[in-house]
């Protein structure tokens, strides 16, 4: 472990879905059973100092815990207050997570405009940023790429197909495990981005720009033990798409533990490469 003088100060700001339940951080020394249940398998070595801020997240515990295990502090900020928190979002390191709206819905949900404005300002600093699902779409928009409806909804656990560059990235840890997909829209690749992964329904599942930007259309941050909240919260969408929640429930139980372990490796390696 590095001494305090050698630690790299790094702040990870997490923004999340607008229908999020209040986030309860799991601290390393917590003995509360409910917190232990909500925590995930993502643990990383404490090698560098990171500081963490969160925006009312529902399913970002894996990403949050990964940074917390590196010596993080956590502060919750409600997602709808992102405009007021513009300075923090613009200048700190960031994980931007998903939600039930579209990246192009800025006229109906002005908070998305605020988030895009903050992202564009922050990206000029080249600080580390990871976007997941809607977060990846917002990153793509902020970098000038288009986001549009895909050929079909993509919901459920399925493997990724990796490009050669993807297999040399941190995402290679997911090569032998299905990941969770839950989206309607897809992003185009931003100019200068490296294409890392795809699926038959979504040709651009992951991209990277330098070592500091990673966009993931799929979910690796979700605790499989919390899948019931997704199933209940999106019951109407699942019914409309003719998707049986029992299948998702079974797949989460079968795949989730391995995905959590290997997602930890992805997050750890990305944090290292991004300088956190």
VENFENJO-V880122 format. One record per helix or strand. SS is the DSSP state (H for helix, E for strand). FROM is the first residue (numbers start at 1). TO is the last residue. If there is no record, write none. Layout:
BEGIN
[[SS FROM TO] [SS FROM TO]]
END
This chain:
BEGIN
[[H 4 6] [E 11 15] [H 33 38] [E 51 54] [H 61 68] [E 74 76] [H 79 81] [H 86 91] [E 93 96] [H 110 123] [E 129 132] [H 134 142] [E 147 158] [E 161 162] [H 166 168] [H 170 174] [E 179 187] [E 194 199] [E 202 209] [E 213 216] [E 219 219] [H 224 233] [H 235 240] [H 245 274]]
END
